Amino acid sequence: MSQDTMPSFAQEKSDTRPRVLLWVTVVVNCVCLIWLMVGVFMRGMRGCESFVGGAKASCESANGGPSAATVILCWVLVDAILLVVWLVKRRRARLAVPSAK
């Protein structure tokens, strides 16, 4: 093989950029997962059994917090925003680097 066709690993620059957006995405997903698990767990632990009639309905509506569907909707919306930011950032980084042909 000639020198031109052999890959030169020593000449390649290592990718040592900080991956801030990756860690932001991981933290956001962990927070949303914990929020969802705590919300589902707390839904099962209502202390409204001792109330009767309208007081019980009022207690149940005030004690619930956001539903699982609300948490999942917020999770999806935040992940969609992070995806758009990642795509824009990735495209900008790709356009800034000249091709080595």
PDB file as gemmi writes it, atoms N, CA and C in Angstrom:
CRYST1    1.000    1.000    1.000  90.00  90.00  90.00 P 1                      
ATOM      1  N   MET A   1       0.836  -1.179   0.000  1.00  0.00           N  
ATOM      2  CA  MET A   1       0.000   0.000   0.000  1.00  0.00           C  
ATOM      3  C   MET A   1       0.878   1.238   0.000  1.00  0.00           C  
ATOM      4  N   SER A   2       0.436   2.211  -0.694  1.00  0.00           N  
ATOM      5  CA  SER A   2       1.198   3.453  -0.728  1.00  0.00           C  
ATOM      6  C   SER A   2       0.901   4.272   0.520  1.00  0.00           C  
ATOM      7  N   GLN A   3       1.714   5.263   0.712  1.00  0.00           N  
ATOM      8  CA  GLN A   3       1.561   6.128   1.890  1.00  0.00           C  
ATOM      9  C   GLN A   3       0.254   6.922   1.842  1.00  0.00           C  
ATOM     10  N   ASP A   4      -0.223   7.242   0.615  1.00  0.00           N  
ATOM     11  CA  ASP A   4      -1.436   8.040   0.472  1.00  0.00           C  
ATOM     12  C   ASP A   4      -2.700   7.284   0.852  1.00  0.00           C  
ATOM     13  N   THR A   5      -2.726   5.981   0.640  1.00  0.00           N  
ATOM     14  CA  THR A   5      -3.933   5.214   0.920  1.00  0.00           C  
ATOM     15  C   THR A   5      -4.011   4.718   2.353  1.00  0.00           C  
ATOM     16  N   MET A   6      -2.907   4.726   3.073  1.00  0.00           N  
ATOM     17  CA  MET A   6      -2.916   4.252   4.456  1.00  0.00           C  
ATOM     18  C   MET A   6      -3.470   5.346   5.362  1.00  0.00           C  
ATOM     19  N   PRO A   7      -4.361   4.984   6.259  1.00  0.00           N  
ATOM     20  CA  PRO A   7      -4.888   6.000   7.172  1.00  0.00           C  
ATOM     21  C   PRO A   7      -3.820   6.435   8.157  1.00  0.00           C  
ATOM     22  N   SER A   8      -3.785   7.691   8.405  1.00  0.00           N  
ATOM     23  CA  SER A   8      -2.812   8.236   9.346  1.00  0.00           C  
ATOM     24  C   SER A   8      -3.555   8.660  10.613  1.00  0.00           C  
ATOM     25  N   PHE A   9      -3.510   7.792  11.596  1.00  0.00           N  
ATOM     26  CA  PHE A   9      -4.222   8.062  12.838  1.00  0.00           C  
ATOM     27  C   PHE A   9      -3.503   9.100  13.686  1.00  0.00           C  
ATOM     28  N   ALA A  10      -2.216   9.228  13.503  1.00  0.00           N  
ATOM     29  CA  ALA A  10      -1.461  10.199  14.289  1.00  0.00           C  
ATOM     30  C   ALA A  10      -1.788  11.624  13.866  1.00  0.00           C  
ATOM     31  N   GLN A  11      -2.180  11.805  12.604  1.00  0.00           N  
ATOM     32  CA  GLN A  11      -2.464  13.135  12.116  1.00  0.00           C  
ATOM     33  C   GLN A  11      -3.876  13.595  12.464  1.00  0.00           C  
ATOM     34  N   GLU A  12      -4.766  12.659  12.765  1.00  0.00           N  
ATOM     35  CA  GLU A  12      -6.139  13.039  13.084  1.00  0.00           C  
ATOM     36  C   GLU A  12      -6.194  13.741  14.435  1.00  0.00           C  
ATOM     37  N   LYS A  13      -6.956  14.793  14.482  1.00  0.00           N  
ATOM     38  CA  LYS A  13      -7.126  15.525  15.734  1.00  0.00           C  
ATOM     39  C   LYS A  13      -8.191  14.826  16.570  1.00  0.00           C  
ATOM     40  N   SER A  14      -7.866  14.561  17.800  1.00  0.00           N  
ATOM     41  CA  SER A  14      -8.845  13.896  18.660  1.00  0.00           C  
ATOM     42  C   SER A  14      -9.984  14.852  18.987  1.00  0.00           C  
ATOM     43  N   ASP A  15     -11.156  14.297  19.155  1.00  0.00           N  
ATOM     44  CA  ASP A  15     -12.343  15.100  19.441  1.00  0.00           C  
ATOM     45  C   ASP A  15     -12.435  15.302  20.946  1.00  0.00           C  
ATOM     46  N   THR A  16     -11.872  16.396  21.422  1.00  0.00           N  
ATOM     47  CA  THR A  16     -11.849  16.648  22.864  1.00  0.00           C  
ATOM     48  C   THR A  16     -12.765  17.796  23.252  1.00  0.00           C  
ATOM     49  N   ARG A  17     -13.722  18.133  22.387  1.00  0.00           N  
ATOM     50  CA  ARG A  17     -14.670  19.187  22.714  1.00  0.00           C  
ATOM     51  C   ARG A  17     -15.523  18.765  23.903  1.00  0.00           C  
ATOM     52  N   PRO A  18     -15.839  19.703  24.769  1.00  0.00           N  
ATOM     53  CA  PRO A  18     -16.747  19.338  25.861  1.00  0.00           C  
ATOM     54  C   PRO A  18     -18.151  19.089  25.304  1.00  0.00           C  
ATOM     55  N   ARG A  19     -18.768  18.070  25.762  1.00  0.00           N  
ATOM     56  CA  ARG A  19     -20.097  17.696  25.275  1.00  0.00           C  
ATOM     57  C   ARG A  19     -21.152  18.163  26.274  1.00  0.00           C  
ATOM     58  N   VAL A  20     -21.292  19.462  26.338  1.00  0.00           N  
ATOM     59  CA  VAL A  20     -22.206  20.075  27.301  1.00  0.00           C  
ATOM     60  C   VAL A  20     -23.647  19.706  26.984  1.00  0.00           C  
ATOM     61  N   LEU A  21     -24.021  19.786  25.718  1.00  0.00           N  
ATOM     62  CA  LEU A  21     -25.403  19.499  25.339  1.00  0.00           C  
ATOM     63  C   LEU A  21     -25.774  18.047  25.627  1.00  0.00           C  
ATOM     64  N   LEU A  22     -24.820  17.136  25.481  1.00  0.00           N  
ATOM     65  CA  LEU A  22     -25.069  15.736  25.812  1.00  0.00           C  
ATOM     66  C   LEU A  22     -25.425  15.594  27.290  1.00  0.00           C  
ATOM     67  N   TRP A  23     -24.644  16.237  28.150  1.00  0.00           N  
ATOM     68  CA  TRP A  23     -24.891  16.122  29.583  1.00  0.00           C  
ATOM     69  C   TRP A  23     -26.159  16.858  30.003  1.00  0.00           C  
ATOM     70  N   VAL A  24     -26.470  17.959  29.340  1.00  0.00           N  
ATOM     71  CA  VAL A  24     -27.732  18.649  29.617  1.00  0.00           C  
ATOM     72  C   VAL A  24     -28.902  17.737  29.272  1.00  0.00           C  
ATOM     73  N   THR A  25     -28.817  17.051  28.141  1.00  0.00           N  
ATOM     74  CA  THR A  25     -29.876  16.132  27.725  1.00  0.00           C  
ATOM     75  C   THR A  25     -30.015  14.974  28.706  1.00  0.00           C  
ATOM     76  N   VAL A  26     -28.902  14.427  29.147  1.00  0.00           N  
ATOM     77  CA  VAL A  26     -28.945  13.318  30.110  1.00  0.00           C  
ATOM     78  C   VAL A  26     -29.577  13.770  31.425  1.00  0.00           C  
ATOM     79  N   VAL A  27     -29.187  14.938  31.914  1.00  0.00           N  
ATOM     80  CA  VAL A  27     -29.733  15.449  33.178  1.00  0.00           C  
ATOM     81  C   VAL A  27     -31.228  15.741  33.043  1.00  0.00           C  
ATOM     82  N   VAL A  28     -31.632  16.360  31.936  1.00  0.00           N  
ATOM     83  CA  VAL A  28     -33.054  16.671  31.722  1.00  0.00           C  
ATOM     84  C   VAL A  28     -33.876  15.381  31.674  1.00  0.00           C  
ATOM     85  N   ASN A  29     -33.384  14.368  30.981  1.00  0.00           N  
ATOM     86  CA  ASN A  29     -34.122  13.106  30.902  1.00  0.00           C  
ATOM     87  C   ASN A  29     -34.195  12.416  32.254  1.00  0.00           C  
ATOM     88  N   CYS A  30     -33.126  12.468  33.035  1.00  0.00           N  
ATOM     89  CA  CYS A  30     -33.160  11.871  34.378  1.00  0.00           C  
ATOM     90  C   CYS A  30     -34.147  12.610  35.286  1.00  0.00           C  
ATOM     91  N   VAL A  31     -34.156  13.937  35.219  1.00  0.00           N  
ATOM     92  CA  VAL A  31     -35.088  14.721  36.037  1.00  0.00           C  
ATOM     93  C   VAL A  31     -36.531  14.405  35.650  1.00  0.00           C  
ATOM     94  N   CYS A  32     -36.800  14.321  34.351  1.00  0.00           N  
ATOM     95  CA  CYS A  32     -38.170  14.009  33.907  1.00  0.00           C  
ATOM     96  C   CYS A  32     -38.583  12.604  34.328  1.00  0.00           C  
ATOM     97  N   LEU A  33     -37.653  11.657  34.251  1.00  0.00           N  
ATOM     98  CA  LEU A  33     -37.974  10.294  34.675  1.00  0.00           C  
ATOM     99  C   LEU A  33     -38.264  10.242  36.170  1.00  0.00           C  
ATOM    100  N   ILE A  34     -37.466  10.928  36.959  1.00  0.00           N  
ATOM    101  CA  ILE A  34     -37.707  10.979  38.405  1.00  0.00           C  
ATOM    102  C   ILE A  34     -39.026  11.682  38.704  1.00  0.00           C  
ATOM    103  N   TRP A  35     -39.311  12.779  37.987  1.00  0.00           N  
ATOM    104  CA  TRP A  35     -40.571  13.510  38.159  1.00  0.00           C  
ATOM    105  C   TRP A  35     -41.759  12.608  37.860  1.00  0.00           C  
ATOM    106  N   LEU A  36     -41.651  11.815  36.803  1.00  0.00           N  
ATOM    107  CA  LEU A  36     -42.729  10.900  36.440  1.00  0.00           C  
ATOM    108  C   LEU A  36     -42.911   9.809  37.500  1.00  0.00           C  
ATOM    109  N   MET A  37     -41.803   9.222  37.962  1.00  0.00           N  
ATOM    110  CA  MET A  37     -41.906   8.152  38.965  1.00  0.00           C  
ATOM    111  C   MET A  37     -42.459   8.676  40.283  1.00  0.00           C  
ATOM    112  N   VAL A  38     -42.018   9.853  40.708  1.00  0.00           N  
ATOM    113  CA  VAL A  38     -42.523  10.430  41.961  1.00  0.00           C  
ATOM    114  C   VAL A  38     -44.003  10.778  41.822  1.00  0.00           C  
ATOM    115  N   GLY A  39     -44.385  11.316  40.672  1.00  0.00           N  
ATOM    116  CA  GLY A  39     -45.789  11.656  40.453  1.00  0.00           C  
ATOM    117  C   GLY A  39     -46.692  10.440  40.481  1.00  0.00           C  
ATOM    118  N   VAL A  40     -46.262   9.359  39.841  1.00  0.00           N  
ATOM    119  CA  VAL A  40     -47.065   8.127  39.849  1.00  0.00           C  
ATOM    120  C   VAL A  40     -47.101   7.532  41.252  1.00  0.00           C  
ATOM    121  N   PHE A  41     -45.976   7.567  41.949  1.00  0.00           N  
ATOM    122  CA  PHE A  41     -45.930   7.036  43.311  1.00  0.00           C  
ATOM    123  C   PHE A  41     -46.818   7.849  44.250  1.00  0.00           C  
ATOM    124  N   MET A  42     -46.788   9.164  44.124  1.00  0.00           N  
ATOM    125  CA  MET A  42     -47.590  10.007  45.014  1.00  0.00           C  
ATOM    126  C   MET A  42     -49.080   9.914  44.707  1.00  0.00           C  
ATOM    127  N   ARG A  43     -49.434   9.603  43.477  1.00  0.00           N  
ATOM    128  CA  ARG A  43     -50.860   9.423  43.139  1.00  0.00           C  
ATOM    129  C   ARG A  43     -51.452   8.272  43.950  1.00  0.00           C  
ATOM    130  N   GLY A  44     -50.657   7.247  44.183  1.00  0.00           N  
ATOM    131  CA  GLY A  44     -51.149   6.093  44.933  1.00  0.00           C  
ATOM    132  C   GLY A  44     -51.180   6.313  46.430  1.00  0.00           C  
ATOM    133  N   MET A  45     -50.554   7.372  46.919  1.00  0.00           N  
ATOM    134  CA  MET A  45     -50.464   7.603  48.369  1.00  0.00           C  
ATOM    135  C   MET A  45     -51.305   8.788  48.807  1.00  0.00           C  
ATOM    136  N   ARG A  46     -52.491   8.883  48.366  1.00  0.00           N  
ATOM    137  CA  ARG A  46     -53.376   9.983  48.784  1.00  0.00           C  
ATOM    138  C   ARG A  46     -53.899   9.705  50.190  1.00  0.00           C  
ATOM    139  N   GLY A  47     -54.060  10.755  50.949  1.00  0.00           N  
ATOM    140  CA  GLY A  47     -54.590  10.616  52.291  1.00  0.00           C  
ATOM    141  C   GLY A  47     -56.004  11.150  52.396  1.00  0.00           C  
ATOM    142  N   CYS A  48     -56.818  10.931  51.378  1.00  0.00           N  
ATOM    143  CA  CYS A  48     -58.154  11.514  51.328  1.00  0.00           C  
ATOM    144  C   CYS A  48     -59.259  10.508  51.676  1.00  0.00           C  
ATOM    145  N   GLU A  49     -58.884   9.317  52.148  1.00  0.00           N  
ATOM    146  CA  GLU A  49     -59.898   8.290  52.416  1.00  0.00           C  
ATOM    147  C   GLU A  49     -60.817   8.652  53.576  1.00  0.00           C  
ATOM    148  N   SER A  50     -60.334   9.486  54.481  1.00  0.00           N  
ATOM    149  CA  SER A  50     -61.139   9.807  55.659  1.00  0.00           C  
ATOM    150  C   SER A  50     -62.187  10.893  55.371  1.00  0.00           C  
ATOM    151  N   PHE A  51     -62.084  11.573  54.234  1.00  0.00           N  
ATOM    152  CA  PHE A  51     -63.062  12.605  53.891  1.00  0.00           C  
ATOM    153  C   PHE A  51     -64.283  11.994  53.210  1.00  0.00           C  
ATOM    154  N   VAL A  52     -65.392  12.749  53.231  1.00  0.00           N  
ATOM    155  CA  VAL A  52     -66.642  12.272  52.644  1.00  0.00           C  
ATOM    156  C   VAL A  52     -67.202  13.348  51.722  1.00  0.00           C  
ATOM    157  N   GLY A  53     -67.797  12.929  50.604  1.00  0.00           N  
ATOM    158  CA  GLY A  53     -68.525  13.830  49.713  1.00  0.00           C  
ATOM    159  C   GLY A  53     -67.643  14.837  49.008  1.00  0.00           C  
ATOM    160  N   GLY A  54     -68.077  16.114  49.094  1.00  0.00           N  
ATOM    161  CA  GLY A  54     -67.371  17.185  48.400  1.00  0.00           C  
ATOM    162  C   GLY A  54     -65.976  17.432  48.947  1.00  0.00           C  
ATOM    163  N   ALA A  55     -65.791  17.213  50.230  1.00  0.00           N  
ATOM    164  CA  ALA A  55     -64.471  17.400  50.828  1.00  0.00           C  
ATOM    165  C   ALA A  55     -63.486  16.382  50.268  1.00  0.00           C  
ATOM    166  N   LYS A  56     -63.975  15.151  50.026  1.00  0.00           N  
ATOM    167  CA  LYS A  56     -63.109  14.121  49.460  1.00  0.00           C  
ATOM    168  C   LYS A  56     -62.732  14.467  48.017  1.00  0.00           C  
ATOM    169  N   ALA A  57     -63.684  14.953  47.242  1.00  0.00           N  
ATOM    170  CA  ALA A  57     -63.408  15.324  45.849  1.00  0.00           C  
ATOM    171  C   ALA A  57     -62.438  16.501  45.795  1.00  0.00           C  
ATOM    172  N   SER A  58     -62.619  17.454  46.693  1.00  0.00           N  
ATOM    173  CA  SER A  58     -61.722  18.604  46.741  1.00  0.00           C  
ATOM    174  C   SER A  58     -60.309  18.184  47.141  1.00  0.00           C  
ATOM    175  N   CYS A  59     -60.208  17.281  48.095  1.00  0.00           N  
ATOM    176  CA  CYS A  59     -58.906  16.784  48.540  1.00  0.00           C  
ATOM    177  C   CYS A  59     -58.200  16.042  47.409  1.00  0.00           C  
ATOM    178  N   GLU A  60     -58.933  15.219  46.685  1.00  0.00           N  
ATOM    179  CA  GLU A  60     -58.329  14.445  45.605  1.00  0.00           C  
ATOM    180  C   GLU A  60     -57.869  15.335  44.459  1.00  0.00           C  
ATOM    181  N   SER A  61     -58.621  16.377  44.149  1.00  0.00           N  
ATOM    182  CA  SER A  61     -58.231  17.244  43.043  1.00  0.00           C  
ATOM    183  C   SER A  61     -57.041  18.126  43.415  1.00  0.00           C  
ATOM    184  N   ALA A  62     -56.933  18.505  44.683  1.00  0.00           N  
ATOM    185  CA  ALA A  62     -55.832  19.374  45.105  1.00  0.00           C  
ATOM    186  C   ALA A  62     -54.565  18.596  45.397  1.00  0.00           C  
ATOM    187  N   ASN A  63     -54.661  17.329  45.704  1.00  0.00           N  
ATOM    188  CA  ASN A  63     -53.531  16.541  46.151  1.00  0.00           C  
ATOM    189  C   ASN A  63     -52.814  15.839  45.009  1.00  0.00           C  
ATOM    190  N   GLY A  64     -53.332  15.895  43.813  1.00  0.00           N  
ATOM    191  CA  GLY A  64     -52.800  15.061  42.750  1.00  0.00           C  
ATOM    192  C   GLY A  64     -51.512  15.523  42.124  1.00  0.00           C  
ATOM    193  N   GLY A  65     -51.324  16.799  41.924  1.00  0.00           N  
ATOM    194  CA  GLY A  65     -50.167  17.253  41.181  1.00  0.00           C  
ATOM    195  C   GLY A  65     -50.393  16.990  39.699  1.00  0.00           C  
ATOM    196  N   PRO A  66     -49.370  17.186  38.894  1.00  0.00           N  
ATOM    197  CA  PRO A  66     -49.560  16.970  37.459  1.00  0.00           C  
ATOM    198  C   PRO A  66     -49.741  15.482  37.140  1.00  0.00           C  
ATOM    199  N   SER A  67     -50.571  15.215  36.167  1.00  0.00           N  
ATOM    200  CA  SER A  67     -50.794  13.824  35.790  1.00  0.00           C  
ATOM    201  C   SER A  67     -49.599  13.302  35.018  1.00  0.00           C  
ATOM    202  N   ALA A  68     -49.561  11.995  34.832  1.00  0.00           N  
ATOM    203  CA  ALA A  68     -48.470  11.371  34.091  1.00  0.00           C  
ATOM    204  C   ALA A  68     -48.446  11.864  32.653  1.00  0.00           C  
ATOM    205  N   ALA A  69     -49.614  12.089  32.072  1.00  0.00           N  
ATOM    206  CA  ALA A  69     -49.665  12.577  30.692  1.00  0.00           C  
ATOM    207  C   ALA A  69     -49.065  13.978  30.585  1.00  0.00           C  
ATOM    208  N   THR A  70     -49.287  14.822  31.581  1.00  0.00           N  
ATOM    209  CA  THR A  70     -48.714  16.168  31.585  1.00  0.00           C  
ATOM    210  C   THR A  70     -47.195  16.113  31.689  1.00  0.00           C  
ATOM    211  N   VAL A  71     -46.691  15.244  32.550  1.00  0.00           N  
ATOM    212  CA  VAL A  71     -45.240  15.094  32.703  1.00  0.00           C  
ATOM    213  C   VAL A  71     -44.629  14.577  31.404  1.00  0.00           C  
ATOM    214  N   ILE A  72     -45.254  13.582  30.790  1.00  0.00           N  
ATOM    215  CA  ILE A  72     -44.727  13.026  29.539  1.00  0.00           C  
ATOM    216  C   ILE A  72     -44.779  14.073  28.430  1.00  0.00           C  
ATOM    217  N   LEU A  73     -45.841  14.874  28.377  1.00  0.00           N  
ATOM    218  CA  LEU A  73     -45.934  15.931  27.373  1.00  0.00           C  
ATOM    219  C   LEU A  73     -44.815  16.960  27.556  1.00  0.00           C  
ATOM    220  N   CYS A  74     -44.578  17.376  28.784  1.00  0.00           N  
ATOM    221  CA  CYS A  74     -43.472  18.308  29.054  1.00  0.00           C  
ATOM    222  C   CYS A  74     -42.136  17.688  28.670  1.00  0.00           C  
ATOM    223  N   TRP A  75     -41.955  16.414  28.974  1.00  0.00           N  
ATOM    224  CA  TRP A  75     -40.722  15.691  28.660  1.00  0.00           C  
ATOM    225  C   TRP A  75     -40.478  15.684  27.156  1.00  0.00           C  
ATOM    226  N   VAL A  76     -41.514  15.365  26.385  1.00  0.00           N  
ATOM    227  CA  VAL A  76     -41.387  15.316  24.932  1.00  0.00           C  
ATOM    228  C   VAL A  76     -41.089  16.705  24.365  1.00  0.00           C  
ATOM    229  N   LEU A  77     -41.760  17.726  24.875  1.00  0.00           N  
ATOM    230  CA  LEU A  77     -41.520  19.082  24.381  1.00  0.00           C  
ATOM    231  C   LEU A  77     -40.095  19.551  24.668  1.00  0.00           C  
ATOM    232  N   VAL A  78     -39.595  19.286  25.864  1.00  0.00           N  
ATOM    233  CA  VAL A  78     -38.228  19.682  26.208  1.00  0.00           C  
ATOM    234  C   VAL A  78     -37.225  18.907  25.362  1.00  0.00           C  
ATOM    235  N   ASP A  79     -37.451  17.610  25.155  1.00  0.00           N  
ATOM    236  CA  ASP A  79     -36.548  16.829  24.306  1.00  0.00           C  
ATOM    237  C   ASP A  79     -36.590  17.301  22.860  1.00  0.00           C  
ATOM    238  N   ALA A  80     -37.746  17.733  22.379  1.00  0.00           N  
ATOM    239  CA  ALA A  80     -37.836  18.258  21.013  1.00  0.00           C  
ATOM    240  C   ALA A  80     -37.036  19.561  20.891  1.00  0.00           C  
ATOM    241  N   ILE A  81     -37.119  20.414  21.892  1.00  0.00           N  
ATOM    242  CA  ILE A  81     -36.335  21.654  21.883  1.00  0.00           C  
ATOM    243  C   ILE A  81     -34.843  21.340  21.905  1.00  0.00           C  
ATOM    244  N   LEU A  82     -34.439  20.390  22.747  1.00  0.00           N  
ATOM    245  CA  LEU A  82     -33.029  20.006  22.796  1.00  0.00           C  
ATOM    246  C   LEU A  82     -32.565  19.398  21.475  1.00  0.00           C  
ATOM    247  N   LEU A  83     -33.436  18.661  20.801  1.00  0.00           N  
ATOM    248  CA  LEU A  83     -33.094  18.091  19.503  1.00  0.00           C  
ATOM    249  C   LEU A  83     -32.854  19.187  18.471  1.00  0.00           C  
ATOM    250  N   VAL A  84     -33.714  20.191  18.452  1.00  0.00           N  
ATOM    251  CA  VAL A  84     -33.538  21.297  17.506  1.00  0.00           C  
ATOM    252  C   VAL A  84     -32.237  22.042  17.802  1.00  0.00           C  
ATOM    253  N   VAL A  85     -31.944  22.287  19.062  1.00  0.00           N  
ATOM    254  CA  VAL A  85     -30.698  22.962  19.429  1.00  0.00           C  
ATOM    255  C   VAL A  85     -29.503  22.128  18.990  1.00  0.00           C  
ATOM    256  N   TRP A  86     -29.564  20.817  19.202  1.00  0.00           N  
ATOM    257  CA  TRP A  86     -28.469  19.934  18.807  1.00  0.00           C  
ATOM    258  C   TRP A  86     -28.276  19.930  17.294  1.00  0.00           C  
ATOM    259  N   LEU A  87     -29.378  19.887  16.534  1.00  0.00           N  
ATOM    260  CA  LEU A  87     -29.273  19.883  15.082  1.00  0.00           C  
ATOM    261  C   LEU A  87     -28.681  21.192  14.560  1.00  0.00           C  
ATOM    262  N   VAL A  88     -29.097  22.318  15.129  1.00  0.00           N  
ATOM    263  CA  VAL A  88     -28.558  23.609  14.704  1.00  0.00           C  
ATOM    264  C   VAL A  88     -27.086  23.713  15.057  1.00  0.00           C  
ATOM    265  N   LYS A  89     -26.739  23.292  16.249  1.00  0.00           N  
ATOM    266  CA  LYS A  89     -25.346  23.350  16.684  1.00  0.00           C  
ATOM    267  C   LYS A  89     -24.480  22.427  15.841  1.00  0.00           C  
ATOM    268  N   ARG A  90     -24.973  21.265  15.540  1.00  0.00           N  
ATOM    269  CA  ARG A  90     -24.227  20.294  14.731  1.00  0.00           C  
ATOM    270  C   ARG A  90     -24.014  20.830  13.317  1.00  0.00           C  
ATOM    271  N   ARG A  91     -25.051  21.421  12.744  1.00  0.00           N  
ATOM    272  CA  ARG A  91     -24.934  21.962  11.390  1.00  0.00           C  
ATOM    273  C   ARG A  91     -23.940  23.120  11.358  1.00  0.00           C  
ATOM    274  N   ARG A  92     -23.992  23.983  12.370  1.00  0.00           N  
ATOM    275  CA  ARG A  92     -23.068  25.114  12.431  1.00  0.00           C  
ATOM    276  C   ARG A  92     -21.625  24.615  12.562  1.00  0.00           C  
ATOM    277  N   ALA A  93     -21.403  23.588  13.369  1.00  0.00           N  
ATOM    278  CA  ALA A  93     -20.052  23.041  13.540  1.00  0.00           C  
ATOM    279  C   ALA A  93     -19.572  22.380  12.252  1.00  0.00           C  
ATOM    280  N   ARG A  94     -20.468  21.741  11.530  1.00  0.00           N  
ATOM    281  CA  ARG A  94     -20.096  21.079  10.282  1.00  0.00           C  
ATOM    282  C   ARG A  94     -19.769  22.099   9.203  1.00  0.00           C  
ATOM    283  N   LEU A  95     -20.484  23.211   9.177  1.00  0.00           N  
ATOM    284  CA  LEU A  95     -20.219  24.252   8.179  1.00  0.00           C  
ATOM    285  C   LEU A  95     -18.943  25.011   8.479  1.00  0.00           C  
ATOM    286  N   ALA A  96     -18.550  25.082   9.745  1.00  0.00           N  
ATOM    287  CA  ALA A  96     -17.349  25.818  10.132  1.00  0.00           C  
ATOM    288  C   ALA A  96     -16.079  25.077   9.773  1.00  0.00           C  
ATOM    289  N   VAL A  97     -16.132  23.742   9.687  1.00  0.00           N  
ATOM    290  CA  VAL A  97     -14.942  22.937   9.405  1.00  0.00           C  
ATOM    291  C   VAL A  97     -14.842  22.738   7.901  1.00  0.00           C  
ATOM    292  N   PRO A  98     -13.752  23.188   7.263  1.00  0.00           N  
ATOM    293  CA  PRO A  98     -13.602  22.951   5.825  1.00  0.00           C  
ATOM    294  C   PRO A  98     -13.326  21.478   5.562  1.00  0.00           C  
ATOM    295  N   SER A  99     -13.821  20.974   4.463  1.00  0.00           N  
ATOM    296  CA  SER A  99     -13.597  19.578   4.126  1.00  0.00           C  
ATOM    297  C   SER A  99     -12.152  19.365   3.697  1.00  0.00           C  
ATOM    298  N   ALA A 100     -11.598  18.231   4.068  1.00  0.00           N  
ATOM    299  CA  ALA A 100     -10.190  17.934   3.780  1.00  0.00           C  
ATOM    300  C   ALA A 100     -10.088  17.027   2.561  1.00  0.00           C  
ATOM    301  N   LYS A 101     -10.426  17.544   1.381  1.00  0.00           N  
ATOM    302  CA  LYS A 101     -10.327  16.734   0.156  1.00  0.00           C  
ATOM    303  C   LYS A 101      -9.166  17.153  -0.679  1.00  0.00           C  
TER     304      LYS A 101                                                      
END                                                                             
